[in-house]
Amino acid sequence: MKRIIITLLLLCSLANVFAQQAGRTITGTVRDASGPIPGVILFEKDVTNNGTTTNENGQFTMVPRGKAQVLVVKYIGYLQKEVSIAGKNNIAITIEQDVKGLEEVQIVGYGQTTKLSKTIASSSVTGDEIRRVPTASLQNALVGKLPGFFSMQRSGQPGADGAVFMIRGITTFSANRDVSPLIIVDDVEFTGNFSDIDAEQVASVTILKDAASASVYGIKGANGVIVVTTIRGASGKASVRLTSNTGWQQNSIRPHFLSAYDMARLRNDALESDGLPLEYTNEDLEAWRTGSDPFGHPDIDWWDVLIRKSALQTKNNLSINGGTDKMKYFVSIGHLWQNGILNSFQDPDSDVNPNYYLKRYNYRSNLDFQVTPTLDLSMDLAGYFTEQNEPNTRGRANRNKIWFEIFDYKALPPFAYPIRNPDGTYGAAPETVVTGGGAGNNIVARLEKGGYRRNYESDIQLNLRATQKLNFIARGLKLSGLLSYSSNQDFNRGLGRTNILSYIYNSKTDTYTPLLANNYRDEKYSLDADETTTKKRLNVQLNLSYDTTFNDRHHVYGLALLNQFNSSDGADIPEKFKGYTFRLGYDFKKKYLVELSGAYNGTDRFKSSERYGFFPAISGGWNIAEEPFFRNNVTFMDLFKIRGSIGMTGSDNLNNTYQYLYEHVYNTGANYNFGVSQKGYSGIIEGTLGNDDISWEKETQWNIGTDMNFFKNRLSFTAEYFHKRRTDIMMERGSLSNIIGIGLPPSNLGRIRNTGFEFNVDYKNRIGTFNYRINANMARAKNYIEFMDEGAPPYAWMKQTGGQADREKGYEFVGFYRDEADIDKSPLPVGARPKPGDIKYKDLNGDNKIDSYDQKYYDFANTPTNNYALTLAGDWKGFNFSFTFQSATNFRIGAFAEAVTPFFGNLRQVHLDAWRPDNQDASFPRISTMDNISNALSNKSDFWTVKGDYIKLRNAEIGYTLPREWVRKLRLQQVRLYANGSNLITWMLGPNLYDLDPEVTSNTEGGVYPNQKVYNLGLNVNF
């Protein structure tokens, strides 16, 4: 009996202890050396879903439910800490900054790692850094921040100003294929426009650069991968964030055209040089010089008339972030308005807007649910709506390009016509002044009354994900499933008219003649629209992952993934993809690191027997700084790691040009003749032959790199060297004669190698309360053609093999013919005899004549091989600043016809320094009205294809965060004011022959929408 009573008393005591344990509340404070820290995450080690965050005073409260009685404390930039709470009700926790930066999270394909454990080549930038650049397109904010990221902004047009971009240059032929990297957003391939992703939704952007990082994407990884991680909800009180930006766009570079007097004078000089009658009398020239006859002899600077000084850009976003341990949320809505740089020509009595503009609405909802302690669900819904507008001006040959017309001498010289005649009607020009169909009608009238061309696009993506922890089988084992659906729709709508009243005014007779005979009123608007195009994709993923550490020294992790999708694009043939991905890694005490990865996948673009491929990779690293012999003797180095990787990736991204090439093509509609009377019958003929062996492009790449941190992470250094070799590049045969008599399919023949290096140096420190940072990075990537089927050119300089891909070909400029004696003793072009002042070319083959055999491929293409960037940043007592300079070198730009050729294009300042007998050290050849050896289109040369190297002040910012005690009085969390800008200053490292931004589209006839610089004022408020 006594034993029973004692046993019962013990049981009651234990029950009381457990009851107290179950009901107790833990409170505490988390701080560092500077004081309390808000937003620190705390959770139980064995009940990870039981967690909380510290408030603005660094305090927390929670009820423990686990048996381990250990809290895990995590905060970005600080070392993770585990704290025992056994027998404690109030605790004070001190955490230390991760001064070595070794626990910094690094994003990889379908996962993440740390800086210490990483063995791949990748570069990352945070969303906060991206949001400091006031640009409408996401990729434009990445320039200068990611070594290995190459880009060229080809246009500044609203809705089309996103730069073309690539990772580590180009390792294929750009014709008929997309060289852009694969875009992954939250582990799913993104099918919309990268430029339309709202930076306010982005947590980080990472580029995966080597085979070890991209091999998990297999056949889609050869061009590199961009991984975007969006913001997710965090436990804690709801935080509302409002961001508002107002910016002003201006042309980064503007051309300066000559006056009507100078242009007419040079026209007469050119005609005289050509031995032709003069076009303008001295009376005409005097009228233009004095401005005495503004209607009969107008002198109009069309750039000033058509282009405004600045255009408005606004960007606003509202987001809310918060949740509990059971449900977390991040919701964001955004609006962008980007106006065009044209002056406003909208009829005040009309709703028709003829200007360029872009309207965009972005939305995102990321929801995370903890259904059970081992089951997590998430639902992400995101998308955008855009409306892109441009004027319907038609113009010469219906080009519908305002910028082309401004450059076009045949359509819009300064003396074309007055904007308004004396009676207020629109001026016009006869065919003797303005040539080309549709060009004579008044451009201002066409802008005011011509209508618009508009594109509407909507994109939506829904991701449903479930993750089940399988710790009952093995600690660290998880099974995840994902179902993703995306849809992209767009259609075009136009409102326009061709015939608009305008009159040719004769100032001598004071008479008006209608430009269009029998036209008595403006034509009515006509509406046209095309059918909606819809692209859809259904993606299914099943993912088994494992990550655990044994005995605090053996870290093992793995991944097995099934990825499958079906895509459709309107009525086109659907695309199907299926792949299997794996990753297996091990490290010992984070000192010795090894990882195997790869993918086995395929696509229906190729024959069933050639459809699948295996793309393996291996990487490894050695953290030398973790070795005792190094750590104990080289104390100023926090990290010293060497790593390397080798592997294979592929590419089937061919813009559908080469899809189903294994099939033999037969064409209908051909006519056959039979009988004596030669009667024709329609029938079927053989078309292009099929190629049963056609397959994807294959790329083998190896990479070696090193990561170093010094002086408690104040100085960090990363360097990479890589070698990429792509084989089986699809291309047309160039070595076979057309005498074969039938079309030949493309074959896997080409080979290109691409080598380069990168480095990134980052230094940060403080002087008193002033914190500063200096970052410099550089990347080089240059490709070489090992083989292309181009036949057998008679001279080495006519071969593309051995040089950079996508180069242009032309003559080599050696000067100008100085006089007739110089012409007599020089090699001459085939055809018309040159004149003094014409361009002289090098006779490469020494046959004493200039012909196509003297044309060579230039040293560089239009894509830079070298990128440089320098960032200077600092903050002091709430003030902050940053400046980023970026440079690109080793590329060429060129143009022709209206862009530069006199009297095809309007004359600019460069034409004033044209060759004349009294100006033989000129910068421009003799001006002529006739086609000759100097023509930039018919006789391309390196005189016209010039060096495009530049330095830009890519972005800058100055900001101020209001003191917390001020903000609290307004019941706000944070208020920040800032002024920033992008693309602010451009310095060309050579003559700017075309008065164009060096990044715009090259080898055109001119008329590209100018790139814009943006000055922006912003406000950020956290509630």
C-alpha positions, 0 to 999 in steps of 0.5 A, a space after each residue: 500500500 505504501 508503495 502504491 501511495 508513493 507511486 501515485 504521488 510521483 505520478 501526480 508530481 510528474 503530471 503537474 510538471 508536464 502540465 506546467 511545461 505545456 502551459 508555460 510561456 517563454 518571453 525574451 529579447 534578441 539583441 546584438 552588440 548594437 542593441 535589440 533586433 526586430 524581425 528575428 525568426 525563432 522556432 523550436 528545433 523539433 517543432 519547426 512550425 512552432 515559431 515567432 518573430 521579434 517585435 520592433 523592440 527585439 522582444 518575443 513571446 511563445 509557448 513551447 510544445 516540443 520535447 527538445 527544449 531548444 530554440 533555433 534563432 535565425 536572422 539574415 546576416 547573422 550566424 544561426 544560433 541554438 538556445 536551450 530553454 529547459 527550465 527557463 521562462 525568460 531569456 536574453 539571446 545575443 546573436 553575432 553578425 556573420 562577419 565572414 558571410 559564410 552562411 549567406 544563402 545562394 540560390 541554385 536550380 531547384 534548391 539553395 546552398 550557402 556561400 561556404 558550400 557552393 561549388 558552382 559558378 553563379 552570381 546573385 543580386 537582391 531585390 532591394 538592389 534591383 529596385 534602386 534602378 528606375 527602369 520599366 524592364 527588369 533586365 535593365 536593372 541587372 546591368 553592372 550587377 552580375 558578372 557574366 550578364 551581357 546585355 544591349 538595350 536596342 530601343 527605348 520605346 515604351 513596352 519594347 525597351 527591355 535589353 536583349 541579354 545573354 549569359 557569358 556571351 554567345 556560343 552559337 549562331 544567333 540566326 534562327 535561334 534565341 540566345 537568351 537564357 532560360 528564365 525560371 521563376 520560383 522553380 517554374 519556367 517563365 513563359 511571359 516577358 521577362 521585362 514585365 516582371 515587377 521588381 517590387 515582387 522580386 526577392 533575388 535574381 541569380 544567374 547560373 553560369 556553368 554546366 554544374 549549375 545548369 545541367 539540372 535543366 538539361 536540354 534547356 540549359 546551354 544558354 545559362 539560366 536566370 533564377 528569379 525568387 519572389 518575395 514570400 510572406 513571413 510570420 508576424 504582424 502584417 506589414 504594408 509597403 507603399 512605393 511611389 515613383 515619378 520619373 522623367 525620361 529624356 533621350 540619352 543622345 540626340 542627333 543635331 541636324 543641319 539647317 535648311 540653308 546648310 543642307 541646301 548649300 551642301 546639296 548644291 555643292 554635291 551636285 556641282 561635284 557630280 557635274 550636275 545642274 544646281 538645284 537651288 538658286 542664290 535666291 532660295 539660299 538667301 531666303 533660307 539664310 535670312 528666314 524671309 519666306 517661312 512658308 515658301 522656304 520653311 526651315 524646321 527643326 523637326 526634332 524640336 517640333 516632334 520630340 518633347 524635352 521629357 516624358 513622364 514615367 510613373 510606377 506605384 506598388 502596394 504590397 502586404 506581407 505577414 502571417 502566422 505559423 499556420 499561414 503566411 501571405 505576400 500580396 502585391 499590386 503594381 501599376 506602371 505608366 510610361 509615356 512616349 517621348 513624342 510631343 502631344 499631338 492628340 486632338 483636344 476634341 478626340 479620345 484617340 491617343 497617337 503617342 507611344 506609351 505603355 500601361 502595365 498592371 502587375 499582381 501577385 499573391 503568394 500564400 503558404 499554408 502549414 496544414 499539418 506539422 509535416 505537410 506544407 501547401 502553397 498557392 501562387 497566383 501572378 500575372 500582368 496586363 499591358 497596353 502598348 501604343 504607337 502612332 499610326 503615321 504610315 509614311 514612306 513605304 508604310 514604314 510607320 516609323 517616326 524616327 526613320 522619317 526624322 532622319 529621312 531626307 526624302 521624306 522630311 528635310 527641314 524645308 519639306 513644308 510648313 507645319 501650317 499654311 498662312 490660312 491655318 491648313 496643314 502644309 504639304 510638299 509636292 513630289 519634287 521636294 518629297 519623294 516616296 509614297 505617303 511621305 508628302 502628307 504633313 507629319 503633324 497632321 498624320 500624328 494628330 489624325 492618323 490614329 494608333 496601333 495598339 497591342 494588348 497582352 495578358 499573362 497569368 501563372 498559377 502554381 500549386 505546390 505540396 511538400 510532405 516531410 518524410 522524417 519518419 522514413 529518414 530525417 531530411 527527406 521531403 516529397 514535393 509536387 507542383 502543378 503549374 498553369 500559365 496562359 499568355 494572350 495578346 491581340 492587336 487593334 488599330 484605328 487609322 486613316 490614310 487620307 488627311 487634308 493638306 495643301 501645297 502652298 505657293 508663296 509667290 502666287 499665294 495659291 493652295 493646291 490639295 495634296 490629294 486631288 478630289 479629297 475634300 475632307 479627312 477620311 473616316 477612321 477605320 478599325 482593324 483587329 486581329 484574332 487573339 493569340 493564346 499560349 498555354 502551358 501545363 507543367 507538372 513536377 514531382 520532387 524527392 529531396 534529402 538533406 541531412 548532416 551526420 555527426 556534425 561533419 557528414 553533410 549529404 543531400 540529394 534531389 530526384 525530379 520529374 518535370 513534364 509540360 505541354 505547351 500550345 500556341 494558338 493553332 500551332 503544333 503543341 510542344 511536349 517536354 519530359 525530363 528527369 533531373 538528379 543531384 547528389 552532394 556530399 561535404 565533410 565538415 564543409 571542407 571537402 565538397 563534391 556534387 553530381 548532377 544532371 538531367 535526362 530529358 527530351 523534346 518532341 522536336 526531334 525523331 523519337 530515336 533521337 529525342 532524349 539525351 543525358 546531360 551530366 555534370 560534376 563539381 567539387 571544392 576545397 575550403 582551404 581556410 577550414 583546414 587547421 594549418 591554414 586557419 591558425 596561421 592565416 588569420 586575416 582570411 575568412 574564406 579561401 575556397 577553390 572549386 571546379 566543374 565540368 559537364 554538359 548541357 543542351 539547347 533545342 531553342 530554335 524559334 521553331 524554325 527547325 522543328 520536325 526537320 526529320 520529315 521530308 517536305 512535299 509541296 503542292 501547287 506546282 505545274 507539270 506540262 504533258 503532251 505535244 500541246 504542253 498542257 499544264 497540270 497541277 501536282 506535288 513536287 519534292 521539297 526540302 529533304 528530311 534529316 533523320 539524324 537531326 538533334 539538339 545542340 550540345 555544349 561541354 563546359 568546364 569552369 574553375 573558380 575561387 572565393 576569398 574573404 578577408 578581414 572579417 568579410 570586409 574584402 571579398 574576391 571571386 574569380 572564374 575561368 571558363 571554357 565552353 564548346 558547343 557542337 552539333 550546331 544546326 546550320 544550312 550547308 554552304 559547301 554544296 552546290 545548288 546543282 544538286 537540284 533539291 532543298 537540303 535540310 539543316 544539319 548538326 554541323 557547326 562547332 563554336 568554342 567560347 572562353 573567358 574569365 570573370 572577377 568580382 571584388 567587393 570592399 566594405 568598411 566604416 569610418 565612424 558612423 559612415 559605412 561605405 562599399 566599393 564593388 568592381 567586376 569584370 567579365 570577358 567572353 569571346 567565341 571562336 568558330 571552330 567549324 561552319 559549312 561555308 565552302 572554301 573561300 579563296 582567301 583566309 580573310 573571307 572565312 568566318 571559321 576561326 573568328 567570332 560568330 555573327 561578324 559583318 563583312 566589308 572593305 578595310 578603310 585606308 583613307 580618301 583618294 587625295 587627287 587624280 594622281 593618287 587615283 591613278 596609282 591606287 587600286 581602283 574599284 570595279 565599275 565607275 572611276 572614283 573621284 578625289 575624296 571618295 573612300 579608298 580601300 585596301 587591296 587585300 589580295 594584291 590584284 590591283 583592283 577593289 572587288 568582293 575578294 577584298 572584303 573581310 570579316 571584321 574582328 568583332 561582332 555587335 555583341 561586346 566581349 568585355 563588360 566592366 562595372 564599378 559601384 560606389 555606395 555609402 550611408 550615414 545617419 539615414 542618408 545613402 548614396 550609390 553610383 554605378 558606372 558600366 562599360 562595354 568594349 570590343 564590339 562594332 556598330 554600323 548603319 547605312 542609307 538614311 542613317 548616314 548617307 547624304 541625301 538619303 538621310 538628313 545631313 548632320 554636323 558630321 557632314 560639315 567636315 566632309 572631304 573637300 580639296 581644301 579639307 583633305 584631313 576630313 572625317 567624312 568622305 566627299 558628299 555626293 548625290 550619286 551612288 559611288 564607292 563610298 556608299 555605306 550600303 552597297 560598299 560596306 567597310 570598317 569606315 561605316 562599321 565603327 567601334 561601339 565601346 562606351 562608358 555609362 553612368 548606368 544608375 545613381 541614387 541619393 536617399 534619406 530614411 527619416 529617423 524612427 522617432 519621427 516616423 513613430 509619431 505618424 504611426 508608421 514603421 519606415 519612411 524613405 525619400 530618394 532621387 535616382 536615375 538610370 542611363 544618365 551619362 554616356 561617353 563614347 570611346 570613339 567618334 559617334 558617327 551616327 549620333 545614336 546610343 551605342 546599344 541600339 539596333 545596329 546595321 539598320 537604315 536609322 530611325 530607332 526609338 532613342 534609348 532614354 535616361 530617367 530622372 526619378 523621385 521616389 517615396 517608400 512608406 512601411 505601415 
